Amino acid sequence: MANHKSALKRIRSSEKRRQRNRIVRGGTRTSIKKARVGIAGKDMAAAEAAVFEAVSALDKAAAKGVIHKNNASRRKSRLMRQLNQAKEAAL
């Protein structure tokens, strides 16, 4: 356990940040999973809406510093590629 006042404060503040980041990261993961499930389904309109929601969640997480901006870009790119491939296959 920490002995210094500043170290104790650091523990408290990092725990608050960890809890906040968990919520954002979890919501982002959920939206990504919904998008992937939508892409696997047959309804392309719903899949497209889910992908755009996931892209928005990733952008917000990157803006808050929860994930790195390149990580968000990579995930968005993969989602969009999957969506486009599913659209091509549906035609």
C-alpha positions in Angstrom: 0.0 0.0 0.0 1.2 3.5 -0.8 2.4 5.7 2.0 2.6 9.1 0.4 -0.3 11.4 0.0 0.3 11.9 -3.7 0.5 8.2 -4.3 -2.8 7.6 -2.5 -4.4 10.3 -4.6 -2.9 8.7 -7.7 -4.4 5.4 -6.8 -7.9 7.0 -6.3 -7.7 8.9 -9.6 -6.4 6.0 -11.7 -9.2 3.8 -10.3 -11.8 6.4 -11.4 -10.3 6.5 -14.9 -10.2 2.7 -15.1 -13.9 2.5 -14.2 -14.8 5.2 -16.8 -12.6 3.6 -19.5 -14.2 0.2 -18.8 -17.7 1.6 -19.5 -16.6 3.2 -22.8 -14.6 0.2 -23.9 -17.4 -2.2 -23.1 -19.9 -0.1 -25.0 -17.6 0.0 -28.0 -17.1 -3.7 -27.9 -20.9 -4.3 -27.8 -21.5 -2.0 -30.8 -18.8 -3.8 -32.8 -20.3 -7.2 -31.9 -23.8 -5.9 -33.0 -22.3 -4.7 -36.3 -20.6 -8.1 -37.0 -23.8 -10.0 -36.2 -25.7 -7.6 -38.5 -23.2 -8.1 -41.3 -23.6 -11.9 -40.9 -27.4 -11.5 -41.2 -29.3 -10.8 -44.3 -30.6 -7.3 -43.6 -28.0 -5.0 -45.1 -29.8 -1.8 -44.0 -29.7 -2.9 -40.3 -26.1 -4.0 -40.7 -25.1 -0.6 -42.2 -26.8 1.2 -39.3 -25.0 -1.0 -36.8 -21.7 -0.4 -38.5 -22.2 3.4 -38.5 -23.1 3.2 -34.8 -19.9 1.1 -34.1 -17.8 3.6 -36.1 -19.2 6.5 -34.0 -18.5 4.6 -30.7 -14.9 3.9 -31.9 -14.4 7.6 -32.7 -15.7 8.6 -29.3 -13.5 6.1 -27.5 -10.4 7.4 -29.5 -11.3 11.0 -28.7 -11.5 10.2 -25.0 -8.2 8.5 -25.1 -9.6 5.1 -24.1 -8.1 3.5 -27.2 -5.5 4.8 -29.6 -6.6 6.6 -32.7 -4.8 4.1 -35.0 -6.5 1.2 -33.1 -9.9 2.9 -33.8 -9.0 3.5 -37.5 -7.9 -0.1 -37.9 -11.2 -1.5 -36.4 -13.3 0.9 -38.5 -11.5 -0.1 -41.6 -12.1 -3.8 -41.0 -15.7 -3.3 -40.2 -16.3 -1.3 -43.4 -14.4 -3.9 -45.4 -16.6 -6.6 -44.0 -19.8 -4.6 -44.7 -18.7 -3.9 -48.3 -17.9 -7.6 -48.9 -21.3 -8.6 -47.5 -23.0 -6.1 -49.8 -21.1 -7.4 -52.8 -22.1 -11.0 -51.9 -25.7 -10.0 -51.5 -25.9 -8.6 -55.1 
